[in-house]
Amino acid sequence: MTPVIFDPVELRERGFKALVDALGWVNAVRFIQQYERGSGDYTRERDTFLPPWDAQTLVRKARELPAGRGGARDTSD
């Protein structure tokens, strides 16, 4: 029988490692997300922290980012 782990940090670390070992990283995260609902109402709150950009503005700003920092490559050639 496995001994009881009393330290919550160790329990969390070993438990997540066991999930990753059994399911792989992506599926382990997806599994955990099923139990962590979060809080708030994203649909109502997103306007308080997202800029009021349309799709064209978003694409233009993404292309303005320096390479390696999330900037999009120009593939219009």
Backbone as a chain_set.jsonl record, in Angstrom:
{"seq": "MTPVIFDPVELRERGFKALVDALGWVNAVRFIQQYERGSGDYTRERDTFLPPWDAQTLVRKARELPAGRGGARDTSD", "coords": {"N": [[0.841, -1.185, 0.0], [0.494, 2.254, -0.782], [2.107, 4.865, 0.965], [0.505, 7.493, 2.895], [0.45, 10.776, 1.664], [1.202, 13.68, 3.151], [1.964, 16.315, 2.718], [0.641, 18.941, 0.928], [1.696, 20.162, -1.384], [3.584, 18.327, -2.372], [1.819, 16.203, -2.853], [0.199, 17.293, -4.894], [2.144, 17.723, -6.92], [3.143, 15.09, -7.366], [0.777, 13.814, -8.047], [0.013, 15.162, -10.414], [2.182, 14.497, -12.019], [1.769, 11.744, -12.199], [-0.608, 11.741, -13.686], [0.324, 12.91, -16.091], [2.219, 10.999, -16.844], [0.504, 8.856, -17.336], [-1.42, 9.823, -19.152], [-0.266, 11.636, -20.885], [0.939, 14.978, -21.606], [-0.904, 16.94, -22.75], [-3.458, 15.686, -22.552], [-3.549, 15.311, -19.796], [-3.695, 17.942, -18.845], [-6.133, 18.691, -20.031], [-7.81, 16.945, -18.656], [-7.579, 17.913, -15.991], [-8.685, 20.45, -16.365], [-11.366, 19.894, -16.551], [-12.244, 19.83, -13.974], [-11.665, 22.238, -12.835], [-13.355, 24.947, -12.793], [-13.068, 27.697, -12.786], [-13.804, 31.23, -12.412], [-16.183, 33.923, -12.56], [-17.582, 35.695, -15.431], [-16.726, 35.342, -18.486], [-17.733, 36.195, -20.973], [-19.153, 38.526, -20.37], [-17.188, 40.035, -19.063], [-14.992, 40.343, -20.771], [-14.86, 42.656, -22.33], [-13.792, 44.521, -20.639], [-11.073, 44.09, -20.495], [-10.048, 43.475, -23.009], [-8.847, 44.964, -26.014], [-10.712, 47.214, -28.173], [-10.563, 46.114, -30.893], [-10.991, 45.459, -34.373], [-10.956, 42.607, -36.637], [-9.104, 43.151, -38.708], [-7.427, 45.102, -37.578], [-6.301, 43.64, -35.468], [-4.816, 41.695, -36.901], [-3.017, 43.385, -38.272], [-1.608, 44.55, -36.12], [-0.451, 42.244, -35.034], [1.294, 41.551, -37.067], [3.061, 43.647, -36.869], [4.612, 43.066, -34.691], [7.877, 42.236, -33.449], [9.973, 39.738, -35.041], [10.02, 36.481, -33.636], [8.749, 37.22, -31.356], [6.138, 36.582, -31.41], [5.294, 37.729, -33.686], [3.784, 37.777, -36.901], [4.715, 36.171, -39.928], [5.072, 37.626, -43.126], [3.186, 36.344, -45.597], [2.268, 36.96, -48.058], [3.446, 36.934, -50.546]], "CA": [[0.0, 0.0, 0.0], [1.247, 3.5, -0.872], [1.937, 5.683, 2.177], [-0.256, 8.74, 2.761], [1.278, 11.972, 1.446], [0.578, 14.737, 3.941], [2.321, 17.628, 2.187], [-0.221, 19.191, -0.225], [2.51, 20.487, -2.559], [4.103, 17.053, -2.879], [0.683, 15.455, -3.383], [-0.178, 17.904, -6.167], [3.208, 17.456, -7.889], [3.167, 13.658, -7.703], [-0.476, 13.494, -8.718], [0.049, 15.644, -11.792], [3.166, 13.674, -12.73], [1.112, 10.464, -12.499], [-1.518, 11.99, -14.806], [1.12, 13.114, -17.309], [2.786, 9.696, -17.22], [-0.557, 7.965, -17.815], [-2.243, 10.399, -20.215], [0.444, 12.612, -21.709], [0.799, 16.349, -21.102], [-2.118, 17.605, -23.216], [-4.639, 15.055, -21.962], [-3.545, 15.569, -18.351], [-4.214, 19.306, -18.661], [-7.559, 18.652, -20.366], [-8.482, 16.265, -17.543], [-7.638, 18.853, -14.858], [-9.601, 21.546, -16.695], [-12.741, 19.458, -16.326], [-12.568, 19.998, -12.56], [-11.41, 23.624, -12.432], [-14.289, 25.742, -13.57], [-12.737, 29.119, -12.812], [-14.837, 32.088, -11.843], [-16.52, 35.073, -13.381], [-18.324, 35.52, -16.67], [-15.82, 35.846, -19.514], [-18.484, 36.882, -22.021], [-19.479, 39.882, -19.904], [-16.019, 40.749, -18.565], [-13.92, 40.484, -21.754], [-14.781, 44.027, -22.816], [-13.036, 45.347, -19.7], [-9.632, 43.9, -20.63], [-9.643, 43.316, -24.403], [-8.986, 46.215, -26.775], [-11.849, 47.184, -29.099], [-10.031, 45.987, -32.247], [-11.634, 44.55, -35.32], [-10.029, 41.566, -37.093], [-8.019, 43.759, -39.498], [-6.505, 45.756, -36.645], [-5.594, 42.577, -34.765], [-3.833, 41.121, -37.821], [-1.982, 44.395, -38.511], [-0.769, 44.663, -34.925], [0.335, 41.017, -34.917], [2.379, 41.634, -38.051], [4.004, 44.671, -36.432], [5.459, 42.526, -33.629], [9.173, 41.762, -33.942], [10.101, 38.301, -35.238], [10.384, 35.763, -32.41], [7.942, 37.696, -30.243], [4.752, 36.37, -31.768], [4.982, 38.412, -34.937], [3.434, 36.922, -38.032], [5.495, 36.344, -41.141], [4.28, 38.05, -44.281], [3.135, 35.241, -46.573], [1.466, 37.437, -49.176], [4.206, 36.854, -51.811]], "C": [[0.886, 1.249, 0.0], [1.029, 4.32, 0.397], [1.172, 6.968, 1.876], [0.722, 9.9, 2.617], [0.566, 13.126, 2.141], [0.858, 16.132, 3.397], [1.489, 17.902, 0.924], [0.548, 19.521, -1.505], [3.052, 19.205, -3.198], [2.977, 16.225, -3.502], [0.278, 15.979, -4.758], [0.853, 17.589, -7.246], [3.213, 15.989, -8.329], [1.899, 13.232, -8.432], [-0.466, 13.948, -10.164], [1.051, 14.852, -12.615], [2.547, 12.333, -13.109], [0.132, 10.621, -13.664], [-0.762, 12.143, -16.116], [1.707, 11.791, -17.784], [1.727, 8.791, -17.845], [-1.26, 8.493, -19.064], [-1.484, 11.236, -21.231], [0.089, 14.011, -21.237], [-0.554, 16.961, -21.479], [-3.365, 17.004, -22.573], [-4.703, 15.247, -20.457], [-4.105, 16.955, -18.062], [-5.707, 19.345, -18.963], [-8.369, 17.989, -19.252], [-8.653, 17.217, -16.359], [-8.637, 19.967, -15.138], [-11.062, 21.156, -16.502], [-13.183, 19.713, -14.892], [-12.326, 21.408, -12.05], [-12.249, 24.537, -13.312], [-13.888, 27.206, -13.683], [-13.858, 29.925, -12.19], [-15.104, 33.244, -12.791], [-17.298, 34.689, -14.628], [-17.508, 36.153, -17.782], [-16.573, 36.659, -20.566], [-18.814, 38.315, -21.622], [-18.234, 40.693, -19.552], [-14.96, 41.029, -19.632], [-13.776, 41.905, -22.276], [-13.991, 44.933, -21.883], [-11.525, 45.188, -19.863], [-9.151, 43.66, -22.057], [-9.801, 44.643, -25.134], [-10.118, 46.099, -27.793], [-11.399, 47.103, -30.565], [-10.916, 45.102, -33.096], [-10.566, 43.567, -35.814], [-8.854, 42.156, -37.863], [-6.982, 44.416, -38.603], [-5.674, 44.715, -35.906], [-4.496, 41.989, -35.648], [-2.697, 42.109, -38.06], [-1.044, 44.506, -37.309], [0.084, 43.419, -34.718], [1.51, 41.049, -35.881], [3.432, 42.663, -37.671], [4.939, 44.178, -35.332], [6.793, 42.074, -34.205], [9.189, 40.245, -34.085], [10.554, 37.642, -33.942], [9.579, 36.205, -31.198], [6.457, 37.562, -30.57], [4.358, 37.034, -33.064], [4.718, 37.418, -36.067], [4.348, 37.21, -39.201], [4.574, 36.76, -42.268], [4.336, 36.953, -45.325], [2.361, 35.649, -47.804], [2.187, 37.366, -50.502], [3.672, 35.812, -52.736]], "O": [[1.902, 1.297, 0.694], [-0.105, 4.458, 0.857], [1.189, 7.466, 0.751], [1.701, 9.994, 3.358], [-0.543, 13.5, 1.76], [0.055, 17.042, 3.603], [1.617, 17.17, -0.057], [0.092, 19.189, -2.599], [2.983, 19.029, -4.414], [3.161, 15.616, -4.556], [0.041, 15.197, -5.679], [0.487, 17.227, -8.364], [3.279, 15.691, -9.521], [1.943, 12.389, -9.328], [-0.89, 13.206, -11.05], [0.8, 14.563, -13.785], [2.77, 11.835, -14.213], [0.045, 9.747, -14.527], [-1.155, 11.575, -17.134], [1.697, 11.492, -18.978], [2.02, 8.044, -18.779], [-1.652, 7.715, -19.935], [-1.995, 11.517, -22.316], [-0.92, 14.216, -20.561], [-1.271, 17.45, -20.607], [-4.233, 17.738, -22.102], [-5.793, 15.337, -19.892], [-4.901, 17.125, -17.139], [-6.468, 19.969, -18.224], [-9.479, 18.421, -18.942], [-9.74, 17.317, -15.791], [-9.363, 20.384, -14.235], [-11.909, 22.029, -16.307], [-14.381, 19.803, -14.625], [-12.741, 21.74, -10.94], [-11.875, 24.849, -14.443], [-14.337, 27.89, -14.603], [-14.745, 29.384, -11.53], [-14.33, 33.499, -13.713], [-17.626, 33.524, -14.848], [-17.585, 37.362, -18.0], [-16.09, 37.705, -21.0], [-18.758, 39.22, -22.455], [-18.225, 41.912, -19.723], [-14.101, 41.883, -19.416], [-12.672, 42.318, -22.632], [-13.56, 46.011, -22.295], [-10.767, 46.051, -19.42], [-7.943, 43.642, -22.292], [-10.771, 45.367, -24.909], [-10.445, 44.995, -28.228], [-11.806, 47.926, -31.384], [-11.508, 44.134, -32.619], [-9.398, 43.687, -35.444], [-7.72, 41.708, -37.692], [-5.782, 44.296, -38.85], [-4.468, 44.893, -35.737], [-3.368, 41.806, -35.192], [-1.53, 41.716, -38.052], [0.176, 44.549, -37.471], [1.227, 43.524, -34.273], [2.608, 40.614, -35.534], [4.58, 42.563, -38.106], [5.96, 44.812, -35.067], [6.841, 41.578, -35.33], [8.503, 39.542, -33.344], [11.389, 38.195, -33.227], [9.713, 35.622, -30.122], [5.627, 38.324, -30.075], [3.212, 36.919, -33.5], [5.353, 36.368, -36.161], [4.716, 38.359, -39.442], [3.434, 36.302, -42.354], [5.398, 36.661, -45.874], [1.847, 34.795, -48.526], [1.591, 37.712, -51.522], [4.204, 35.628, -53.831]]}, "num_chains": 1, "name": "protein.A"}
